[in-house]
């Protein structure tokens, strides 16, 4: 990729493990052992859905997932300006997500970058160190958990992983995809809503050539289909009614899911333990452009939600994305599968000067003639619906 003065993320970098990883991804039979997970205490998030008053019996719940929080240098500068030069405040930049997130029973973000030390230094591309105030801003919007497995998880070494997870813990934000110990890695992240226990698992395709420290594989979960299936089954044993897998995958700047995404989606959604599927939903990040939603083997797969927040990049699609919203309904009989009864996407974009997240359907209601918003909406819709999701019932939310 030709470098420009615009910000962007690290592209794929070949490294010695590439060939081995590719073999594993395409159908590995060797799993990375994760041990037998302990059953964590799930925290109930009060339902925000109007009219939900049931107690003690399972009921519908909504799950919202959003794309990459990509904290470029310009995003850091904006957060500092929004804090009046004293600290960093990310809340104004992403507050447009609040209505969607606050109305969901569960909300999951993607923490693309790791945090720097409390006093900095903070950096953007190519090796990110984000102000830890991002965690409290995300939590304040109503997010419950974030995936932390990405190609930037090791940008600041093991210390960056520890700092990030510590700050998220302090903010009351759960996390999946990286860990500080083998024991922590073996426990699935558990959430609860609608009377269902929901497990979140998260994995990344690689680490931009930064080697995972010897003896510390738990620092970042790398994609291995056999390991993912093993972890999903362990989450079921730990009590999960719904298993959600966050995947950091795909080819940067490519709207169409690549061969590896398609292969993995088929393999993972086809996996069953007895008559019960292992995975109930796959949500993707990394490509930095909106990608398709598709039902594969009866299970929804979001190949890529695009970026939720990012600085200006060479491709304007880098500031476009969608929030995925799925309404799950309980089974008719105990022990059977919860199912998605409603699937929605909510298009969003990023304004600049000042950097601000924009909920496009809501913004266009107020300003229907805005050509930038209209163009962004069209681009996102083309990507999201490109693999026939409309015929499977996917609709646009707001």
HELIX and SHEET records of a PDB file:
HELIX    1   1 UNK A   18  UNK A   25  1                                   8    
HELIX    2   2 UNK A   73  UNK A   82  1                                  10    
HELIX    3   3 UNK A   91  UNK A   94  1                                   4    
HELIX    4   4 UNK A   95  UNK A   97  5                                   3    
HELIX    5   5 UNK A   98  UNK A  102  1                                   5    
HELIX    6   6 UNK A  133  UNK A  141  1                                   9    
HELIX    7   7 UNK A  157  UNK A  171  1                                  15    
HELIX    8   8 UNK A  182  UNK A  186  1                                   5    
HELIX    9   9 UNK A  217  UNK A  219  5                                   3    
HELIX   10  10 UNK A  225  UNK A  237  1                                  13    
HELIX   11  11 UNK A  259  UNK A  270  1                                  12    
HELIX   12  12 UNK A  316  UNK A  319  5                                   4    
HELIX   13  13 UNK A  360  UNK A  366  1                                   7    
HELIX   14  14 UNK A  371  UNK A  384  1                                  14    
HELIX   15  15 UNK A  389  UNK A  392  5                                   4    
SHEET    1   A 5 UNK A 174  UNK A 176  0                                        
SHEET    2   A 5 UNK A 145  UNK A 147  1                                        
SHEET    3   A 5 UNK A 106  UNK A 110  1                                        
SHEET    4   A 5 UNK A  61  UNK A  69  1                                        
SHEET    5   A 5 UNK A 307  UNK A 309  1                                        
SHEET    1   B 7 UNK A 174  UNK A 176  0                                        
SHEET    2   B 7 UNK A 145  UNK A 147  1                                        
SHEET    3   B 7 UNK A 106  UNK A 110  1                                        
SHEET    4   B 7 UNK A  61  UNK A  69  1                                        
SHEET    5   B 7 UNK A 320  UNK A 329 -1                                        
SHEET    6   B 7 UNK A 339  UNK A 351 -1                                        
SHEET    7   B 7 UNK A 356  UNK A 359 -1                                        
SHEET    1   C 7 UNK A 174  UNK A 176  0                                        
SHEET    2   C 7 UNK A 145  UNK A 147  1                                        
SHEET    3   C 7 UNK A 106  UNK A 110  1                                        
SHEET    4   C 7 UNK A  61  UNK A  69  1                                        
SHEET    5   C 7 UNK A 320  UNK A 329 -1                                        
SHEET    6   C 7 UNK A 339  UNK A 351 -1                                        
SHEET    7   C 7 UNK A 395  UNK A 396  1                                        
SHEET    1   D 6 UNK A 189  UNK A 193  0                                        
SHEET    2   D 6 UNK A 196  UNK A 204 -1                                        
SHEET    3   D 6 UNK A 242  UNK A 248  1                                        
SHEET    4   D 6 UNK A 281  UNK A 285  1                                        
SHEET    5   D 6 UNK A 299  UNK A 302  1                                        
SHEET    6   D 6 UNK A 293  UNK A 296 -1                                        
SHEET    1   E 2 UNK A 272  UNK A 273  0                                        
SHEET    2   E 2 UNK A 276  UNK A 277 -1                                        
END                                                                             
